[in-house]
């Protein structure tokens, strides 16, 4: 049985008290801190991969297999975290996953082989995947109570945390070995978790008008079914629920949008610098700026995402974002000069910025933590698929042509999003 949670009521037309507003603000701050921590710790690990490779003596192939441990651990944990959120609540699950992530990041430099590295990365990936589902589930609950589409702001915190983690790693990589550096990340992670987690565990879960209505509807349905017991289906099976089936199909659709977005993010992270260096003869510094420009504009897009959603609605935001990213990536991949390519990467970052957070928010609004888990798992698959798919196509064709698949999938996301225009409100704001 799920553990009961105290809740705030968010009934339309009824003003919240000043105390409730203050509590919601504190809850938003605490959840934002976990998003920033997630990006900070993950980026700090990524910048030390070359040093870990040298320490373990792994070949490129062996390292690639070891790095799959992060993905395998994340995907496996995402599948079950939705159930954990329903059983224990999204707030305690968020705190537990953050502790696991913080402890897991200290393990890679303690290994001496690619096999051992892959095994400890399963632990790190489990923390990463669990935290992503749990904190997104907590964010979906808060969005419903606020009745504002603020999910992009949380994902902006992840992007900014990642930029801070990468910047710190770049500054201290030449001064600190991986072991003390990643141990420092563990200390920071546990400190942030202690402070933000205390607030998160203390504050009750807000109850949206939607969930209250759903509860009333479920109660009414139970009463009705009891009064017409003779209409029950054979063998005690519950009758089919068309609305529930439709919601599950929509979750799969939003998972596909998240996949298209994550494919682009993974491709940009692994191939943008190489494209600038290999195909456009950029200097090492300029080539390194390719992903930085993309990430910076993605953060800018997410910071302005709430205002954009309130102005355009969710469907138009998704369609416009996908179309913008498609145009930007066509420019970035096929541009004849470095500066046009950088402009294309910047436009791509702006376009992709809000696709993933909006897709996850809408999936969560439809079916709760299970929707977040399902859409996140499908979406994360895009990040796994992107880099190897780009590499395979680059071998057979060319890297610029391979990168145009990012534009193709962004266009697919726009078309799919347009097909959801009748799905109604989800996660706040008009559809």
C-alpha positions as CSV (number, residue, x, y, z in Angstrom):
1,X,0.0,0.0,0.0
2,X,1.3,3.5,-0.8
3,X,2.4,5.5,2.2
4,X,0.0,8.4,2.9
5,X,1.3,11.9,2.2
6,X,0.1,15.2,3.6
7,X,-0.9,17.4,0.7
8,X,-1.7,21.0,-0.1
9,X,-4.9,21.5,-2.0
10,X,-4.7,23.4,-5.2
11,X,-8.4,23.9,-6.0
12,X,-9.2,26.2,-8.9
13,X,-10.7,29.5,-7.8
14,X,-9.5,29.2,-4.2
15,X,-6.6,31.3,-3.1
16,X,-3.7,29.6,-1.4
17,X,-2.6,31.0,2.0
18,X,0.6,32.9,2.4
19,X,2.0,29.9,4.2
20,X,1.1,27.5,1.4
21,X,2.7,29.9,-1.2
22,X,5.9,30.1,0.9
23,X,6.0,26.3,1.2
24,X,5.6,25.9,-2.5
25,X,8.4,28.4,-3.1
26,X,10.7,26.4,-0.7
27,X,9.7,23.2,-2.4
28,X,10.6,24.7,-5.8
29,X,14.0,25.8,-4.5
30,X,14.7,22.4,-3.1
31,X,13.8,20.5,-6.3
32,X,15.8,23.0,-8.3
33,X,18.9,22.3,-6.1
34,X,18.6,18.6,-7.0
35,X,18.4,19.3,-10.7
36,X,21.5,21.5,-10.5
37,X,23.3,18.9,-8.4
38,X,22.5,16.2,-11.0
39,X,24.1,18.2,-13.8
40,X,27.1,19.3,-11.6
41,X,28.0,15.8,-10.5
42,X,27.5,14.2,-14.0
43,X,29.6,16.8,-15.8
44,X,32.3,16.6,-13.2
45,X,32.6,12.9,-13.9
46,X,32.6,13.3,-17.7
47,X,35.6,15.7,-17.7
48,X,37.7,13.1,-15.9
49,X,37.0,10.2,-18.3
50,X,40.3,10.7,-20.1
51,X,42.2,10.5,-16.8
52,X,40.2,7.4,-15.7
53,X,41.0,5.8,-19.1
54,X,44.7,6.3,-18.6
55,X,44.6,5.1,-15.0
56,X,42.8,1.8,-15.9
57,X,44.8,1.3,-19.1
58,X,41.7,0.6,-21.0
59,X,41.6,0.7,-24.8
60,X,39.0,2.8,-26.6
61,X,36.8,-0.2,-27.2
62,X,37.1,-1.4,-23.6
63,X,36.4,2.0,-22.3
64,X,33.3,2.3,-24.5
65,X,32.0,-1.0,-23.1
66,X,32.7,0.2,-19.5
67,X,30.9,3.4,-20.1
68,X,27.8,1.4,-21.1
69,X,27.6,0.7,-17.4
70,X,26.3,4.2,-16.8
71,X,23.6,3.8,-19.4
72,X,22.7,0.2,-18.3
73,X,22.5,1.2,-14.6
74,X,20.4,4.3,-15.5
75,X,17.9,2.6,-17.7
76,X,17.4,-0.4,-15.4
77,X,16.8,2.0,-12.4
78,X,14.5,4.3,-14.4
79,X,12.2,1.3,-15.0
80,X,11.6,0.7,-11.3
81,X,11.9,4.2,-9.9
82,X,8.3,5.1,-10.9
83,X,7.1,2.3,-8.7
84,X,9.4,3.4,-5.8
85,X,7.9,6.9,-6.1
86,X,4.4,5.5,-5.8
87,X,5.4,3.3,-2.9
88,X,7.5,5.6,-0.8
89,X,6.8,9.0,-2.4
90,X,8.9,11.1,-4.9
91,X,10.6,13.2,-2.2
92,X,12.2,10.4,-0.2
93,X,13.1,8.6,-3.5
94,X,14.8,11.8,-4.7
95,X,16.9,12.1,-1.6
96,X,17.9,8.4,-1.7
97,X,18.9,8.5,-5.4
98,X,20.9,11.7,-4.8
99,X,22.9,10.0,-2.0
100,X,23.6,7.0,-4.3
101,X,24.7,9.3,-7.2
102,X,27.0,11.3,-4.8
103,X,28.6,8.2,-3.4
104,X,28.8,6.5,-6.8
105,X,30.9,9.3,-8.5
106,X,33.8,8.6,-6.1
107,X,34.2,5.0,-7.2
108,X,35.6,5.1,-10.8
109,X,39.1,6.3,-9.9
110,X,39.4,3.5,-7.4
111,X,39.3,0.9,-10.1
112,X,42.2,-0.7,-11.9
113,X,40.6,-2.3,-14.9
114,X,37.9,-1.7,-17.5
115,X,35.8,-4.5,-16.0
116,X,35.9,-3.0,-12.6
117,X,35.1,0.4,-14.0
118,X,32.1,-0.9,-15.8
119,X,30.8,-2.5,-12.6
120,X,31.1,0.6,-10.5
121,X,29.6,2.7,-13.2
122,X,26.5,0.6,-12.9
123,X,26.1,2.0,-9.4
124,X,26.7,5.6,-10.6
125,X,24.3,5.1,-13.4
126,X,21.7,3.7,-11.0
127,X,21.9,6.9,-9.0
128,X,21.8,9.1,-12.1
129,X,18.7,7.3,-13.6
130,X,16.9,7.1,-10.3
131,X,17.4,10.8,-9.5
132,X,16.2,11.9,-12.9
133,X,12.9,10.0,-12.6
134,X,12.3,10.9,-8.9
135,X,13.1,14.6,-9.1
136,X,11.1,15.0,-12.4
137,X,8.1,13.3,-10.6
138,X,8.4,15.7,-7.7
139,X,8.6,18.6,-10.2
140,X,5.4,17.3,-12.0
141,X,3.5,17.4,-8.6
142,X,4.7,20.9,-8.0
143,X,3.8,22.1,-11.5
144,X,0.2,20.9,-11.0
145,X,0.0,22.8,-7.7
146,X,1.5,26.0,-9.1
147,X,-0.6,25.8,-12.3
148,X,2.3,27.2,-14.2
149,X,4.5,25.3,-16.8
150,X,7.8,25.8,-14.9
151,X,9.5,22.5,-15.9
152,X,11.9,24.2,-18.2
153,X,13.3,26.1,-15.3
154,X,14.2,22.9,-13.5
155,X,16.0,21.6,-16.6
156,X,17.8,24.9,-16.9
157,X,19.2,24.3,-13.4
158,X,20.5,20.9,-14.7
159,X,22.1,22.6,-17.7
160,X,23.7,25.4,-15.5
161,X,24.8,22.8,-13.0
162,X,26.5,20.8,-15.8
163,X,28.2,23.9,-17.1
164,X,29.5,24.7,-13.5
165,X,30.7,21.1,-13.1
166,X,32.5,21.1,-16.4
167,X,34.1,24.5,-15.7
168,X,35.3,23.4,-12.3
169,X,36.7,20.2,-13.7
170,X,38.5,22.1,-16.4
171,X,40.1,24.4,-13.8
172,X,41.3,21.8,-11.4
173,X,42.0,18.8,-13.7
174,X,45.6,19.8,-14.0
175,X,46.0,20.3,-10.3
176,X,44.0,17.5,-8.7
177,X,44.1,13.8,-9.5
178,X,40.8,12.1,-10.3
179,X,40.5,10.5,-6.9
180,X,40.4,13.8,-4.8
181,X,38.5,15.6,-7.5
182,X,35.6,13.1,-7.6
183,X,35.8,12.7,-3.8
184,X,35.2,16.5,-3.6
185,X,32.1,16.0,-5.8
186,X,30.9,13.4,-3.4
187,X,31.3,15.8,-0.5
188,X,29.5,18.6,-2.4
189,X,26.8,16.2,-3.4
190,X,26.2,14.9,0.1
191,X,26.2,18.4,1.5
192,X,23.6,19.7,-1.0
193,X,21.5,16.6,-0.5
194,X,21.6,17.1,3.3
195,X,20.4,20.7,3.0
196,X,18.0,20.4,0.1
197,X,16.8,16.9,1.2
198,X,15.9,18.1,4.7
199,X,13.6,20.7,3.1
200,X,12.2,18.2,0.6
201,X,11.4,15.6,3.3
202,X,9.9,18.2,5.6
203,X,7.6,19.7,3.0
204,X,4.4,17.9,2.0
205,X,3.6,16.8,-1.5
206,X,1.2,19.2,-3.2
207,X,-2.1,17.8,-4.5
208,X,-3.3,19.2,-7.8
209,X,-6.8,19.8,-8.7
210,X,-6.4,17.2,-11.3
211,X,-5.4,14.5,-8.9
212,X,-8.2,15.5,-6.5
213,X,-10.7,15.2,-9.3
214,X,-9.2,11.9,-10.4
215,X,-9.6,10.6,-6.9
216,X,-13.2,11.7,-6.7
217,X,-13.8,10.1,-10.1
218,X,-12.2,6.9,-9.0
219,X,-14.3,6.9,-5.8
220,X,-17.4,7.5,-7.8
221,X,-16.6,4.7,-10.2
222,X,-16.0,2.3,-7.3
223,X,-19.4,3.1,-5.9
224,X,-21.0,2.7,-9.3
225,X,-19.4,-0.6,-9.9
226,X,-20.5,-1.8,-6.5
227,X,-24.1,-1.0,-7.3
228,X,-24.0,-2.8,-10.6
229,X,-22.0,-5.8,-9.6
230,X,-23.8,-8.0,-12.1
231,X,-22.0,-6.0,-14.9
232,X,-18.5,-7.2,-13.8
233,X,-16.4,-8.9,-16.4
234,X,-15.8,-12.7,-16.2
235,X,-13.1,-14.2,-13.9
236,X,-12.9,-11.0,-11.9
237,X,-11.0,-9.1,-14.6
238,X,-11.3,-5.3,-14.5
239,X,-13.1,-3.8,-17.5
240,X,-11.0,-2.1,-20.0
241,X,-10.5,1.6,-19.4
242,X,-10.2,3.5,-22.8
243,X,-9.1,6.7,-21.1
244,X,-6.2,4.9,-19.3
245,X,-5.2,3.2,-22.5
246,X,-5.2,6.5,-24.4
247,X,-3.1,8.1,-21.6
248,X,-0.5,5.3,-21.9
249,X,-0.4,5.8,-25.7
250,X,0.2,9.5,-25.2
251,X,3.0,8.7,-22.7
252,X,4.7,6.6,-25.4
253,X,4.3,9.6,-27.8
254,X,5.9,12.0,-25.4
255,X,8.7,9.4,-24.8
256,X,9.3,9.5,-28.6
257,X,9.6,13.3,-28.5
258,X,12.1,13.0,-25.6
259,X,14.0,10.3,-27.6
260,X,14.4,12.6,-30.6
261,X,15.7,15.4,-28.3
262,X,18.1,13.2,-26.4
263,X,19.5,11.8,-29.6
264,X,20.5,15.4,-30.6
265,X,22.0,16.1,-27.2
266,X,24.1,13.0,-27.3
267,X,25.2,13.6,-30.8
268,X,26.2,17.1,-30.1
269,X,28.1,16.1,-26.9
270,X,30.2,13.5,-28.8
271,X,30.5,14.8,-32.3
272,X,30.3,18.6,-32.5
273,X,33.9,19.3,-31.7
274,X,35.1,16.6,-34.0
275,X,33.0,18.0,-36.9
276,X,34.5,21.5,-36.4
277,X,38.0,20.2,-36.2
278,X,37.9,17.5,-38.9
279,X,35.6,19.0,-41.4
280,X,36.0,22.7,-41.0
281,X,39.7,22.9,-39.8
282,X,38.8,24.8,-36.6
283,X,41.5,25.4,-34.0
284,X,41.2,23.1,-30.9
285,X,39.9,26.0,-28.8
286,X,37.2,26.9,-31.3
287,X,36.3,23.2,-31.8
288,X,35.8,22.8,-28.1
289,X,33.5,25.8,-28.1
290,X,31.0,24.0,-30.4
291,X,29.3,22.0,-27.6
292,X,29.7,24.9,-25.1
293,X,27.7,27.2,-27.5
294,X,25.1,24.5,-27.9
295,X,24.8,23.9,-24.1
296,X,24.8,27.7,-23.3
297,X,21.9,28.4,-25.7
298,X,20.0,25.4,-24.4
299,X,20.3,26.8,-20.9
300,X,19.1,30.2,-22.1
301,X,16.2,28.6,-23.9
302,X,15.2,26.7,-20.7
303,X,15.4,29.8,-18.6
304,X,12.9,31.5,-20.9
305,X,10.9,28.4,-21.3
306,X,8.1,29.1,-18.8
307,X,7.4,32.5,-20.4
308,X,7.4,30.8,-23.8
309,X,5.0,28.1,-22.7
310,X,2.6,30.6,-21.1
311,X,2.6,32.6,-24.3
312,X,2.5,29.9,-27.0
313,X,1.1,26.8,-25.1
314,X,2.8,23.5,-25.0
315,X,2.0,22.1,-28.4
316,X,3.1,25.2,-30.3
317,X,6.2,25.4,-28.2
318,X,7.1,21.8,-29.0
319,X,6.4,22.3,-32.7
320,X,8.3,25.6,-32.9
321,X,11.2,24.1,-31.0
322,X,11.5,21.0,-33.2
323,X,11.3,23.1,-36.4
324,X,13.9,25.6,-35.0
325,X,16.3,22.7,-34.0
326,X,15.9,21.1,-37.4
327,X,16.8,24.3,-39.3
328,X,19.7,25.0,-36.9
329,X,21.2,21.6,-37.3
330,X,21.0,21.6,-41.0
331,X,23.0,24.8,-40.9
332,X,25.4,23.5,-38.3
333,X,26.1,20.2,-40.1
334,X,26.3,21.5,-43.7
335,X,27.7,25.1,-43.2
336,X,30.9,25.8,-45.2
337,X,32.5,27.9,-42.4
338,X,33.2,27.5,-38.7
339,X,31.2,30.5,-37.6
340,X,28.1,29.5,-39.5
341,X,28.4,26.1,-38.0
342,X,28.6,27.6,-34.5
343,X,25.5,29.7,-35.3
344,X,23.7,26.6,-36.3
345,X,24.7,24.8,-33.1
346,X,23.4,27.8,-31.1
347,X,20.1,27.7,-32.9
348,X,19.9,24.0,-32.4
349,X,20.4,24.4,-28.6
350,X,17.6,27.0,-28.5
351,X,15.3,24.7,-30.4
352,X,15.9,21.5,-28.4
353,X,15.9,23.3,-25.0
354,X,12.3,22.8,-24.0
355,X,11.4,19.6,-25.9
356,X,12.6,17.1,-23.3
357,X,11.3,18.9,-20.2
358,X,7.8,19.6,-21.7
359,X,7.6,16.0,-22.9
360,X,8.5,14.6,-19.5
361,X,6.1,17.0,-17.8
362,X,3.2,16.0,-20.0
363,X,3.9,12.3,-19.5
364,X,4.0,12.8,-15.8
365,X,0.7,14.8,-15.8
366,X,-1.0,11.9,-17.6
367,X,0.0,9.0,-15.5
368,X,2.2,10.3,-12.6
369,X,5.6,8.8,-11.7
370,X,5.1,5.8,-14.0
371,X,4.7,8.2,-16.9
372,X,7.8,10.1,-16.0
373,X,9.7,6.8,-15.7
374,X,8.4,5.5,-19.1
375,X,9.1,8.7,-21.0
376,X,12.5,9.2,-19.4
377,X,13.6,5.6,-20.2
378,X,12.5,6.0,-23.8
379,X,14.1,9.4,-24.0
380,X,17.4,8.2,-22.5
381,X,17.5,5.6,-25.1
382,X,17.9,8.4,-27.6
383,X,21.1,9.5,-25.8
384,X,22.4,6.0,-26.1
385,X,21.4,5.6,-29.7
386,X,22.7,9.0,-31.0
387,X,26.5,8.7,-30.7
388,X,26.9,5.2,-32.1
389,X,24.4,5.9,-34.9
390,X,26.3,9.0,-35.9
391,X,29.5,7.1,-35.9
392,X,28.1,4.3,-38.0
393,X,26.7,6.7,-40.6
394,X,29.9,8.8,-40.6
395,X,31.9,5.7,-41.6
396,X,29.5,4.9,-44.4
397,X,28.8,8.4,-45.6
398,X,30.4,11.4,-43.9
399,X,30.2,13.1,-40.5
400,X,28.3,16.2,-41.8
401,X,25.7,14.0,-43.5
402,X,25.4,11.8,-40.4
403,X,24.8,14.9,-38.2
404,X,21.8,15.8,-40.4
405,X,19.9,12.9,-38.7
406,X,19.7,15.2,-35.7
407,X,17.8,17.7,-37.9
408,X,15.6,14.8,-39.2
409,X,14.6,13.6,-35.7
410,X,14.0,17.2,-34.5
411,X,11.6,17.5,-37.4
412,X,10.0,14.2,-36.4
413,X,9.5,15.6,-32.9
414,X,7.8,18.6,-34.3
415,X,5.4,16.5,-36.4
416,X,4.6,14.1,-33.5
417,X,4.0,17.1,-31.2
418,X,1.6,18.6,-33.7
419,X,-0.3,15.3,-33.6
420,X,-0.8,15.8,-29.8
421,X,-2.5,19.2,-30.2
422,X,-5.9,17.7,-29.0
423,X,-4.4,16.1,-25.9
424,X,-5.5,18.9,-23.6
425,X,-3.7,20.5,-20.7
426,X,-0.8,18.6,-19.2
427,X,1.7,20.0,-16.7
428,X,0.2,23.4,-16.7
429,X,-0.5,25.9,-19.4
430,X,-2.5,25.5,-22.5
431,X,-1.8,22.6,-24.9
